[in-house]
């Protein structure tokens, strides 16, 4: 069995679930157990960032968008050929 983190240009479902769970735990620990300091702010922001990345990837998967793909390179090449024609 091979673990795949990225499937079809998007994070796999279990990776999104793990990122959301880890982000929620970090967010909770920062609010409840860490005193008001730079470490608390760092944990809070890192947890929020992990949850945001996982949420965005899961929504992209539902819409069929590939956020981790090389499609922009193909689009960039088509723009270059259009400029050369003019």
mmCIF file as gemmi writes it, N, C-alpha and C atoms, coordinates in Angstrom:
data_model
loop_
_atom_site.group_PDB
_atom_site.id
_atom_site.type_symbol
_atom_site.label_atom_id
_atom_site.label_alt_id
_atom_site.label_comp_id
_atom_site.label_asym_id
_atom_site.label_entity_id
_atom_site.label_seq_id
_atom_site.pdbx_PDB_ins_code
_atom_site.Cartn_x
_atom_site.Cartn_y
_atom_site.Cartn_z
_atom_site.occupancy
_atom_site.B_iso_or_equiv
_atom_site.pdbx_formal_charge
_atom_site.auth_seq_id
_atom_site.auth_asym_id
_atom_site.pdbx_PDB_model_num
ATOM 1 N N . UNK Axp A 1 ? 0.844 -1.18 0 1 0 ? 1 A 1
ATOM 2 C CA . UNK Axp A 1 ? 0 0 0 1 0 ? 1 A 1
ATOM 3 C C . UNK Axp A 1 ? 0.887 1.239 0 1 0 ? 1 A 1
ATOM 4 N N . UNK Axp A 2 ? 0.61 2.139 -0.895 1 0 ? 2 A 1
ATOM 5 C CA . UNK Axp A 2 ? 1.407 3.344 -1.03 1 0 ? 2 A 1
ATOM 6 C C . UNK Axp A 2 ? 0.58 4.546 -0.582 1 0 ? 2 A 1
ATOM 7 N N . UNK Axp A 3 ? 1.125 5.311 0.361 1 0 ? 3 A 1
ATOM 8 C CA . UNK Axp A 3 ? 0.43 6.516 0.815 1 0 ? 3 A 1
ATOM 9 C C . UNK Axp A 3 ? 0.612 7.616 -0.215 1 0 ? 3 A 1
ATOM 10 N N . UNK Axp A 4 ? -0.479 8.223 -0.585 1 0 ? 4 A 1
ATOM 11 C CA . UNK Axp A 4 ? -0.42 9.325 -1.539 1 0 ? 4 A 1
ATOM 12 C C . UNK Axp A 4 ? -0.939 10.58 -0.868 1 0 ? 4 A 1
ATOM 13 N N . UNK Axp A 5 ? -0.098 11.586 -0.825 1 0 ? 5 A 1
ATOM 14 C CA . UNK Axp A 5 ? -0.495 12.853 -0.234 1 0 ? 5 A 1
ATOM 15 C C . UNK Axp A 5 ? -1.267 13.706 -1.231 1 0 ? 5 A 1
ATOM 16 N N . UNK Axp A 6 ? -0.857 13.63 -2.495 1 0 ? 6 A 1
ATOM 17 C CA . UNK Axp A 6 ? -1.524 14.401 -3.547 1 0 ? 6 A 1
ATOM 18 C C . UNK Axp A 6 ? -2.073 13.421 -4.57 1 0 ? 6 A 1
ATOM 19 N N . UNK Axp A 7 ? -3.367 13.508 -4.813 1 0 ? 7 A 1
ATOM 20 C CA . UNK Axp A 7 ? -4.025 12.667 -5.803 1 0 ? 7 A 1
ATOM 21 C C . UNK Axp A 7 ? -4.743 13.559 -6.801 1 0 ? 7 A 1
ATOM 22 N N . UNK Axp A 8 ? -4.428 13.377 -8.061 1 0 ? 8 A 1
ATOM 23 C CA . UNK Axp A 8 ? -5.096 14.109 -9.131 1 0 ? 8 A 1
ATOM 24 C C . UNK Axp A 8 ? -4.96 15.621 -8.957 1 0 ? 8 A 1
ATOM 25 N N . UNK Axp A 9 ? -3.784 16.07 -8.524 1 0 ? 9 A 1
ATOM 26 C CA . UNK Axp A 9 ? -3.532 17.494 -8.391 1 0 ? 9 A 1
ATOM 27 C C . UNK Axp A 9 ? -4.137 18.143 -7.168 1 0 ? 9 A 1
ATOM 28 N N . UNK Axp A 10 ? -4.622 17.359 -6.214 1 0 ? 10 A 1
ATOM 29 C CA . UNK Axp A 10 ? -5.245 17.905 -5.007 1 0 ? 10 A 1
ATOM 30 C C . UNK Axp A 10 ? -4.814 17.052 -3.822 1 0 ? 10 A 1
ATOM 31 N N . UNK Axp A 11 ? -4.86 17.621 -2.623 1 0 ? 11 A 1
ATOM 32 C CA . UNK Axp A 11 ? -4.546 16.836 -1.434 1 0 ? 11 A 1
ATOM 33 C C . UNK Axp A 11 ? -5.59 15.746 -1.262 1 0 ? 11 A 1
ATOM 34 N N . UNK Axp A 12 ? -5.149 14.563 -0.865 1 0 ? 12 A 1
ATOM 35 C CA . UNK Axp A 12 ? -6.102 13.473 -0.665 1 0 ? 12 A 1
ATOM 36 C C . UNK Axp A 12 ? -6.966 13.752 0.559 1 0 ? 12 A 1
ATOM 37 N N . UNK Axp A 13 ? -8.071 13.036 0.643 1 0 ? 13 A 1
ATOM 38 C CA . UNK Axp A 13 ? -9.055 13.289 1.688 1 0 ? 13 A 1
ATOM 39 C C . UNK Axp A 13 ? -8.52 13.108 3.092 1 0 ? 13 A 1
ATOM 40 N N . UNK Axp A 14 ? -7.699 12.082 3.299 1 0 ? 14 A 1
ATOM 41 C CA . UNK Axp A 14 ? -7.188 11.847 4.643 1 0 ? 14 A 1
ATOM 42 C C . UNK Axp A 14 ? -6.205 12.931 5.052 1 0 ? 14 A 1
ATOM 43 N N . UNK Axp A 15 ? -5.464 13.506 4.093 1 0 ? 15 A 1
ATOM 44 C CA . UNK Axp A 15 ? -4.534 14.59 4.418 1 0 ? 15 A 1
ATOM 45 C C . UNK Axp A 15 ? -5.313 15.83 4.848 1 0 ? 15 A 1
ATOM 46 N N . UNK Axp A 16 ? -6.4 16.141 4.152 1 0 ? 16 A 1
ATOM 47 C CA . UNK Axp A 16 ? -7.24 17.281 4.547 1 0 ? 16 A 1
ATOM 48 C C . UNK Axp A 16 ? -7.809 17.08 5.945 1 0 ? 16 A 1
ATOM 49 N N . UNK Axp A 17 ? -8.26 15.87 6.236 1 0 ? 17 A 1
ATOM 50 C CA . UNK Axp A 17 ? -8.814 15.577 7.559 1 0 ? 17 A 1
ATOM 51 C C . UNK Axp A 17 ? -7.757 15.731 8.644 1 0 ? 17 A 1
ATOM 52 N N . UNK Axp A 18 ? -6.562 15.223 8.388 1 0 ? 18 A 1
ATOM 53 C CA . UNK Axp A 18 ? -5.479 15.335 9.37 1 0 ? 18 A 1
ATOM 54 C C . UNK Axp A 18 ? -5.086 16.794 9.574 1 0 ? 18 A 1
ATOM 55 N N . UNK Axp A 19 ? -4.989 17.559 8.499 1 0 ? 19 A 1
ATOM 56 C CA . UNK Axp A 19 ? -4.626 18.973 8.63 1 0 ? 19 A 1
ATOM 57 C C . UNK Axp A 19 ? -5.669 19.755 9.421 1 0 ? 19 A 1
ATOM 58 N N . UNK Axp A 20 ? -6.936 19.481 9.181 1 0 ? 20 A 1
ATOM 59 C CA . UNK Axp A 20 ? -7.989 20.166 9.933 1 0 ? 20 A 1
ATOM 60 C C . UNK Axp A 20 ? -7.925 19.777 11.404 1 0 ? 20 A 1
ATOM 61 N N . UNK Axp A 21 ? -7.732 18.493 11.693 1 0 ? 21 A 1
ATOM 62 C CA . UNK Axp A 21 ? -7.668 18.043 13.088 1 0 ? 21 A 1
ATOM 63 C C . UNK Axp A 21 ? -6.461 18.639 13.809 1 0 ? 21 A 1
ATOM 64 N N . UNK Axp A 22 ? -5.305 18.622 13.168 1 0 ? 22 A 1
ATOM 65 C CA . UNK Axp A 22 ? -4.103 19.186 13.787 1 0 ? 22 A 1
ATOM 66 C C . UNK Axp A 22 ? -4.261 20.691 13.98 1 0 ? 22 A 1
ATOM 67 N N . UNK Axp A 23 ? -4.839 21.361 13.002 1 0 ? 23 A 1
ATOM 68 C CA . UNK Axp A 23 ? -5.071 22.798 13.129 1 0 ? 23 A 1
ATOM 69 C C . UNK Axp A 23 ? -6.015 23.133 14.265 1 0 ? 23 A 1
ATOM 70 N N . UNK Axp A 24 ? -7.068 22.332 14.426 1 0 ? 24 A 1
ATOM 71 C CA . UNK Axp A 24 ? -8.007 22.572 15.521 1 0 ? 24 A 1
ATOM 72 C C . UNK Axp A 24 ? -7.352 22.343 16.879 1 0 ? 24 A 1
ATOM 73 N N . UNK Axp A 25 ? -6.532 21.309 16.985 1 0 ? 25 A 1
ATOM 74 C CA . UNK Axp A 25 ? -5.83 21.045 18.246 1 0 ? 25 A 1
ATOM 75 C C . UNK Axp A 25 ? -4.866 22.181 18.567 1 0 ? 25 A 1
ATOM 76 N N . UNK Axp A 26 ? -4.122 22.643 17.571 1 0 ? 26 A 1
ATOM 77 C CA . UNK Axp A 26 ? -3.189 23.756 17.795 1 0 ? 26 A 1
ATOM 78 C C . UNK Axp A 26 ? -3.939 25.021 18.207 1 0 ? 26 A 1
ATOM 79 N N . UNK Axp A 27 ? -5.043 25.287 17.567 1 0 ? 27 A 1
ATOM 80 C CA . UNK Axp A 27 ? -5.867 26.451 17.88 1 0 ? 27 A 1
ATOM 81 C C . UNK Axp A 27 ? -6.362 26.369 19.321 1 0 ? 27 A 1
ATOM 82 N N . UNK Axp A 28 ? -6.864 25.197 19.72 1 0 ? 28 A 1
ATOM 83 C CA . UNK Axp A 28 ? -7.392 25.001 21.07 1 0 ? 28 A 1
ATOM 84 C C . UNK Axp A 28 ? -6.291 25.121 22.121 1 0 ? 28 A 1
ATOM 85 N N . UNK Axp A 29 ? -5.145 24.499 21.856 1 0 ? 29 A 1
ATOM 86 C CA . UNK Axp A 29 ? -4.029 24.564 22.808 1 0 ? 29 A 1
ATOM 87 C C . UNK Axp A 29 ? -3.552 25.998 22.965 1 0 ? 29 A 1
ATOM 88 N N . UNK Axp A 30 ? -3.501 26.735 21.871 1 0 ? 30 A 1
ATOM 89 C CA . UNK Axp A 30 ? -3.057 28.129 21.946 1 0 ? 30 A 1
ATOM 90 C C . UNK Axp A 30 ? -4.008 28.968 22.782 1 0 ? 30 A 1
ATOM 91 N N . UNK Axp A 31 ? -5.29 28.694 22.702 1 0 ? 31 A 1
ATOM 92 C CA . UNK Axp A 31 ? -6.259 29.493 23.454 1 0 ? 31 A 1
ATOM 93 C C . UNK Axp A 31 ? -6.36 29.08 24.916 1 0 ? 31 A 1
ATOM 94 N N . UNK Axp A 32 ? -6.213 27.792 25.203 1 0 ? 32 A 1
ATOM 95 C CA . UNK Axp A 32 ? -6.47 27.298 26.562 1 0 ? 32 A 1
ATOM 96 C C . UNK Axp A 32 ? -5.226 27.163 27.429 1 0 ? 32 A 1
ATOM 97 N N . UNK Axp A 33 ? -4.133 26.668 26.874 1 0 ? 33 A 1
ATOM 98 C CA . UNK Axp A 33 ? -3.021 26.256 27.717 1 0 ? 33 A 1
ATOM 99 C C . UNK Axp A 33 ? -1.774 27.126 27.62 1 0 ? 33 A 1
ATOM 100 N N . UNK Axp A 34 ? -1.549 27.783 26.52 1 0 ? 34 A 1
ATOM 101 C CA . UNK Axp A 34 ? -0.341 28.591 26.363 1 0 ? 34 A 1
ATOM 102 C C . UNK Axp A 34 ? -0.641 29.997 26.853 1 0 ? 34 A 1
ATOM 103 N N . UNK Axp A 35 ? 0.273 30.523 27.656 1 0 ? 35 A 1
ATOM 104 C CA . UNK Axp A 35 ? 0.057 31.871 28.185 1 0 ? 35 A 1
ATOM 105 C C . UNK Axp A 35 ? 0.149 32.894 27.057 1 0 ? 35 A 1
ATOM 106 N N . UNK Axp A 36 ? -0.314 34.064 27.325 1 0 ? 36 A 1
ATOM 107 C CA . UNK Axp A 36 ? -0.304 35.119 26.311 1 0 ? 36 A 1
ATOM 108 C C . UNK Axp A 36 ? 1.134 35.503 25.988 1 0 ? 36 A 1
ATOM 109 N N . UNK Axp A 37 ? 1.607 35.013 24.888 1 0 ? 37 A 1
ATOM 110 C CA . UNK Axp A 37 ? 2.982 35.27 24.479 1 0 ? 37 A 1
ATOM 111 C C . UNK Axp A 37 ? 3.087 35.1 22.969 1 0 ? 37 A 1
ATOM 112 N N . UNK Axp A 38 ? 4.31 35.206 22.501 1 0 ? 38 A 1
ATOM 113 C CA . UNK Axp A 38 ? 4.561 35.016 21.075 1 0 ? 38 A 1
ATOM 114 C C . UNK Axp A 38 ? 4.256 33.577 20.653 1 0 ? 38 A 1
ATOM 115 N N . UNK Axp A 39 ? 4.539 32.617 21.521 1 0 ? 39 A 1
ATOM 116 C CA . UNK Axp A 39 ? 4.266 31.211 21.218 1 0 ? 39 A 1
ATOM 117 C C . UNK Axp A 39 ? 2.79 30.946 21.022 1 0 ? 39 A 1
ATOM 118 N N . UNK Axp A 40 ? 1.978 31.594 21.845 1 0 ? 40 A 1
ATOM 119 C CA . UNK Axp A 40 ? 0.528 31.446 21.715 1 0 ? 40 A 1
ATOM 120 C C . UNK Axp A 40 ? 0.045 31.992 20.379 1 0 ? 40 A 1
ATOM 121 N N . UNK Axp A 41 ? 0.543 33.154 20.011 1 0 ? 41 A 1
ATOM 122 C CA . UNK Axp A 41 ? 0.162 33.758 18.733 1 0 ? 41 A 1
ATOM 123 C C . UNK Axp A 41 ? 0.623 32.896 17.564 1 0 ? 41 A 1
ATOM 124 N N . UNK Axp A 42 ? 1.836 32.355 17.673 1 0 ? 42 A 1
ATOM 125 C CA . UNK Axp A 42 ? 2.367 31.5 16.614 1 0 ? 42 A 1
ATOM 126 C C . UNK Axp A 42 ? 1.512 30.248 16.441 1 0 ? 42 A 1
ATOM 127 N N . UNK Axp A 43 ? 1.172 29.58 17.548 1 0 ? 43 A 1
ATOM 128 C CA . UNK Axp A 43 ? 0.327 28.385 17.473 1 0 ? 43 A 1
ATOM 129 C C . UNK Axp A 43 ? -1.046 28.706 16.908 1 0 ? 43 A 1
ATOM 130 N N . UNK Axp A 44 ? -1.602 29.813 17.326 1 0 ? 44 A 1
ATOM 131 C CA . UNK Axp A 44 ? -2.92 30.221 16.863 1 0 ? 44 A 1
ATOM 132 C C . UNK Axp A 44 ? -2.923 30.443 15.351 1 0 ? 44 A 1
ATOM 133 N N . UNK Axp A 45 ? -1.946 31.191 14.863 1 0 ? 45 A 1
ATOM 134 C CA . UNK Axp A 45 ? -1.883 31.482 13.428 1 0 ? 45 A 1
ATOM 135 C C . UNK Axp A 45 ? -1.538 30.246 12.601 1 0 ? 45 A 1
ATOM 136 N N . UNK Axp A 46 ? -0.654 29.404 13.121 1 0 ? 46 A 1
ATOM 137 C CA . UNK Axp A 46 ? -0.3 28.188 12.397 1 0 ? 46 A 1
ATOM 138 C C . UNK Axp A 46 ? -1.484 27.227 12.318 1 0 ? 46 A 1
ATOM 139 N N . UNK Axp A 47 ? -2.223 27.101 13.405 1 0 ? 47 A 1
ATOM 140 C CA . UNK Axp A 47 ? -3.416 26.261 13.391 1 0 ? 47 A 1
ATOM 141 C C . UNK Axp A 47 ? -4.461 26.779 12.425 1 0 ? 47 A 1
ATOM 142 N N . UNK Axp A 48 ? -4.649 28.095 12.419 1 0 ? 48 A 1
ATOM 143 C CA . UNK Axp A 48 ? -5.606 28.693 11.486 1 0 ? 48 A 1
ATOM 144 C C . UNK Axp A 48 ? -5.163 28.483 10.043 1 0 ? 48 A 1
ATOM 145 N N . UNK Axp A 49 ? -3.859 28.621 9.781 1 0 ? 49 A 1
ATOM 146 C CA . UNK Axp A 49 ? -3.351 28.432 8.42 1 0 ? 49 A 1
ATOM 147 C C . UNK Axp A 49 ? -3.544 26.99 7.952 1 0 ? 49 A 1
ATOM 148 N N . UNK Axp A 50 ? -3.287 26.03 8.831 1 0 ? 50 A 1
ATOM 149 C CA . UNK Axp A 50 ? -3.485 24.623 8.458 1 0 ? 50 A 1
ATOM 150 C C . UNK Axp A 50 ? -4.946 24.335 8.14 1 0 ? 50 A 1
ATOM 151 N N . UNK Axp A 51 ? -5.844 24.868 8.96 1 0 ? 51 A 1
ATOM 152 C CA . UNK Axp A 51 ? -7.27 24.656 8.7 1 0 ? 51 A 1
ATOM 153 C C . UNK Axp A 51 ? -7.698 25.337 7.404 1 0 ? 51 A 1
ATOM 154 N N . UNK Axp A 52 ? -7.142 26.516 7.117 1 0 ? 52 A 1
ATOM 155 C CA . UNK Axp A 52 ? -7.501 27.228 5.889 1 0 ? 52 A 1
ATOM 156 C C . UNK Axp A 52 ? -7.012 26.477 4.652 1 0 ? 52 A 1
ATOM 157 N N . UNK Axp A 53 ? -5.799 25.957 4.708 1 0 ? 53 A 1
ATOM 158 C CA . UNK Axp A 53 ? -5.261 25.196 3.574 1 0 ? 53 A 1
ATOM 159 C C . UNK Axp A 53 ? -6.089 23.943 3.325 1 0 ? 53 A 1
ATOM 160 N N . UNK Axp A 54 ? -6.403 23.225 4.385 1 0 ? 54 A 1
ATOM 161 C CA . UNK Axp A 54 ? -7.188 21.996 4.236 1 0 ? 54 A 1
ATOM 162 C C . UNK Axp A 54 ? -8.597 22.296 3.743 1 0 ? 54 A 1
ATOM 163 N N . UNK Axp A 55 ? -9.204 23.348 4.242 1 0 ? 55 A 1
ATOM 164 C CA . UNK Axp A 55 ? -10.548 23.713 3.792 1 0 ? 55 A 1
ATOM 165 C C . UNK Axp A 55 ? -10.571 24.121 2.336 1 0 ? 55 A 1
ATOM 166 N N . UNK Axp A 56 ? -9.565 24.876 1.922 1 0 ? 56 A 1
ATOM 167 C CA . UNK Axp A 56 ? -9.483 25.299 0.526 1 0 ? 56 A 1
ATOM 168 C C . UNK Axp A 56 ? -9.267 24.1 -0.391 1 0 ? 56 A 1
ATOM 169 N N . UNK Axp A 57 ? -8.421 23.18 0.02 1 0 ? 57 A 1
ATOM 170 C CA . UNK Axp A 57 ? -8.166 21.993 -0.803 1 0 ? 57 A 1
ATOM 171 C C . UNK Axp A 57 ? -9.384 21.086 -0.888 1 0 ? 57 A 1
ATOM 172 N N . UNK Axp A 58 ? -10.124 20.968 0.198 1 0 ? 58 A 1
ATOM 173 C CA . UNK Axp A 58 ? -11.315 20.116 0.133 1 0 ? 58 A 1
ATOM 174 C C . UNK Axp A 58 ? -12.386 20.744 -0.749 1 0 ? 58 A 1
ATOM 175 N N . UNK Axp A 59 ? -12.52 22.065 -0.702 1 0 ? 59 A 1
ATOM 176 C CA . UNK Axp A 59 ? -13.483 22.733 -1.59 1 0 ? 59 A 1
ATOM 177 C C . UNK Axp A 59 ? -13.033 22.641 -3.04 1 0 ? 59 A 1
ATOM 178 N N . UNK Axp A 60 ? -11.735 22.752 -3.274 1 0 ? 60 A 1
ATOM 179 C CA . UNK Axp A 60 ? -11.221 22.621 -4.638 1 0 ? 60 A 1
ATOM 180 C C . UNK Axp A 60 ? -11.476 21.218 -5.17 1 0 ? 60 A 1
ATOM 181 N N . UNK Axp A 61 ? -11.378 20.219 -4.313 1 0 ? 61 A 1
ATOM 182 C CA . UNK Axp A 61 ? -11.671 18.85 -4.728 1 0 ? 61 A 1
ATOM 183 C C . UNK Axp A 61 ? -13.124 18.67 -5.107 1 0 ? 61 A 1
ATOM 184 N N . UNK Axp A 62 ? -14.018 19.327 -4.369 1 0 ? 62 A 1
ATOM 185 C CA . UNK Axp A 62 ? -15.442 19.238 -4.702 1 0 ? 62 A 1
ATOM 186 C C . UNK Axp A 62 ? -15.752 19.907 -6.034 1 0 ? 62 A 1
ATOM 187 N N . UNK Axp A 63 ? -15.039 20.986 -6.333 1 0 ? 63 A 1
ATOM 188 C CA . UNK Axp A 63 ? -15.283 21.715 -7.577 1 0 ? 63 A 1
ATOM 189 C C . UNK Axp A 63 ? -14.49 21.167 -8.76 1 0 ? 63 A 1
ATOM 190 N N . UNK Axp A 64 ? -13.586 20.241 -8.503 1 0 ? 64 A 1
ATOM 191 C CA . UNK Axp A 64 ? -12.787 19.665 -9.574 1 0 ? 64 A 1
ATOM 192 C C . UNK Axp A 64 ? -11.627 20.538 -9.997 1 0 ? 64 A 1
ATOM 193 N N . UNK Axp A 65 ? -11.201 21.436 -9.132 1 0 ? 65 A 1
ATOM 194 C CA . UNK Axp A 65 ? -10.07 22.319 -9.415 1 0 ? 65 A 1
ATOM 195 C C . UNK Axp A 65 ? -8.811 21.664 -8.867 1 0 ? 65 A 1
ATOM 196 N N . UNK Axp A 66 ? -7.709 21.828 -9.561 1 0 ? 66 A 1
ATOM 197 C CA . UNK Axp A 66 ? -6.443 21.25 -9.12 1 0 ? 66 A 1
ATOM 198 C C . UNK Axp A 66 ? -5.508 22.363 -8.645 1 0 ? 66 A 1
ATOM 199 N N . UNK Axp A 67 ? -5.433 22.601 -7.338 1 0 ? 67 A 1
ATOM 200 C CA . UNK Axp A 67 ? -4.568 23.681 -6.866 1 0 ? 67 A 1
ATOM 201 C C . UNK Axp A 67 ? -3.085 23.342 -6.928 1 0 ? 67 A 1
ATOM 202 N N . UNK Axp A 68 ? -2.725 22.068 -6.914 1 0 ? 68 A 1
ATOM 203 C CA . UNK Axp A 68 ? -1.324 21.667 -6.956 1 0 ? 68 A 1
ATOM 204 C C . UNK Axp A 68 ? -1.031 20.988 -8.28 1 0 ? 68 A 1
ATOM 205 N N . UNK Axp A 69 ? -1.149 21.75 -9.349 1 0 ? 69 A 1
ATOM 206 C CA . UNK Axp A 69 ? -0.953 21.2 -10.679 1 0 ? 69 A 1
ATOM 207 C C . UNK Axp A 69 ? -0.118 22.176 -11.491 1 0 ? 69 A 1
ATOM 208 N N . UNK Axp A 70 ? 0.329 21.754 -12.641 1 0 ? 70 A 1
ATOM 209 C CA . UNK Axp A 70 ? 1.164 22.586 -13.497 1 0 ? 70 A 1
ATOM 210 C C . UNK Axp A 70 ? 0.385 23.187 -14.659 1 0 ? 70 A 1
ATOM 211 N N . UNK Axp A 71 ? -0.902 23.354 -14.516 1 0 ? 71 A 1
ATOM 212 C CA . UNK Axp A 71 ? -1.721 23.888 -15.605 1 0 ? 71 A 1
ATOM 213 C C . UNK Axp A 71 ? -1.336 25.326 -15.96 1 0 ? 71 A 1
ATOM 214 N N . UNK Axp A 72 ? -0.83 26.072 -14.991 1 0 ? 72 A 1
ATOM 215 C CA . UNK Axp A 72 ? -0.47 27.455 -15.287 1 0 ? 72 A 1
ATOM 216 C C . UNK Axp A 72 ? 0.664 27.522 -16.306 1 0 ? 72 A 1
ATOM 217 N N . UNK Axp A 73 ? 1.526 26.514 -16.329 1 0 ? 73 A 1
ATOM 218 C CA . UNK Axp A 73 ? 2.609 26.5 -17.309 1 0 ? 73 A 1
ATOM 219 C C . UNK Axp A 73 ? 2.053 26.324 -18.72 1 0 ? 73 A 1
ATOM 220 N N . UNK Axp A 74 ? 1.048 25.459 -18.857 1 0 ? 74 A 1
ATOM 221 C CA . UNK Axp A 74 ? 0.426 25.264 -20.168 1 0 ? 74 A 1
ATOM 222 C C . UNK Axp A 74 ? -0.29 26.528 -20.618 1 0 ? 74 A 1
ATOM 223 N N . UNK Axp A 75 ? -0.982 27.184 -19.701 1 0 ? 75 A 1
ATOM 224 C CA . UNK Axp A 75 ? -1.682 28.419 -20.047 1 0 ? 75 A 1
ATOM 225 C C . UNK Axp A 75 ? -0.69 29.507 -20.425 1 0 ? 75 A 1
ATOM 226 N N . UNK Axp A 76 ? 0.425 29.576 -19.732 1 0 ? 76 A 1
ATOM 227 C CA . UNK Axp A 76 ? 1.437 30.582 -20.031 1 0 ? 76 A 1
ATOM 228 C C . UNK Axp A 76 ? 1.999 30.377 -21.436 1 0 ? 76 A 1
ATOM 229 N N . UNK Axp A 77 ? 2.181 29.13 -21.842 1 0 ? 77 A 1
ATOM 230 C CA . UNK Axp A 77 ? 2.683 28.845 -23.183 1 0 ? 77 A 1
ATOM 231 C C . UNK Axp A 77 ? 1.684 29.277 -24.249 1 0 ? 77 A 1
ATOM 232 N N . UNK Axp A 78 ? 0.39 29.129 -23.995 1 0 ? 78 A 1
ATOM 233 C CA . UNK Axp A 78 ? -0.601 29.548 -24.983 1 0 ? 78 A 1
ATOM 234 C C . UNK Axp A 78 ? -0.616 31.062 -25.128 1 0 ? 78 A 1
ATOM 235 N N . UNK Axp A 79 ? -0.381 31.781 -24.04 1 0 ? 79 A 1
ATOM 236 C CA . UNK Axp A 79 ? -0.316 33.241 -24.14 1 0 ? 79 A 1
ATOM 237 C C . UNK Axp A 79 ? 0.893 33.678 -24.95 1 0 ? 79 A 1
ATOM 238 N N . UNK Axp A 80 ? 2.014 32.982 -24.804 1 0 ? 80 A 1
ATOM 239 C CA . UNK Axp A 80 ? 3.208 33.331 -25.564 1 0 ? 80 A 1
ATOM 240 C C . UNK Axp A 80 ? 2.99 33.128 -27.058 1 0 ? 80 A 1
ATOM 241 N N . UNK Axp A 81 ? 2.305 32.068 -27.457 1 0 ? 81 A 1
ATOM 242 C CA . UNK Axp A 81 ? 2.066 31.841 -28.879 1 0 ? 81 A 1
ATOM 243 C C . UNK Axp A 81 ? 1.09 32.868 -29.44 1 0 ? 81 A 1
ATOM 244 N N . UNK Axp A 82 ? 0.137 33.314 -28.636 1 0 ? 82 A 1
ATOM 245 C CA . UNK Axp A 82 ? -0.801 34.337 -29.101 1 0 ? 82 A 1
ATOM 246 C C . UNK Axp A 82 ? -0.091 35.67 -29.296 1 0 ? 82 A 1
ATOM 247 N N . UNK Axp A 83 ? 0.86 36.001 -28.457 1 0 ? 83 A 1
ATOM 248 C CA . UNK Axp A 83 ? 1.602 37.26 -28.59 1 0 ? 83 A 1
ATOM 249 C C . UNK Axp A 83 ? 2.488 37.25 -29.831 1 0 ? 83 A 1
ATOM 250 N N . UNK Axp A 84 ? 3.068 36.098 -30.145 1 0 ? 84 A 1
ATOM 251 C CA . UNK Axp A 84 ? 3.936 36.001 -31.311 1 0 ? 84 A 1
ATOM 252 C C . UNK Axp A 84 ? 3.153 36.169 -32.606 1 0 ? 84 A 1
ATOM 253 N N . UNK Axp A 85 ? 1.889 35.772 -32.62 1 0 ? 85 A 1
ATOM 254 C CA . UNK Axp A 85 ? 1.077 35.869 -33.826 1 0 ? 85 A 1
ATOM 255 C C . UNK Axp A 85 ? 0.701 37.31 -34.143 1 0 ? 85 A 1
ATOM 256 N N . UNK Axp A 86 ? 0.603 38.162 -33.126 1 0 ? 86 A 1
ATOM 257 C CA . UNK Axp A 86 ? 0.176 39.554 -33.358 1 0 ? 86 A 1
ATOM 258 C C . UNK Axp A 86 ? 1.292 40.406 -33.796 1 0 ? 86 A 1
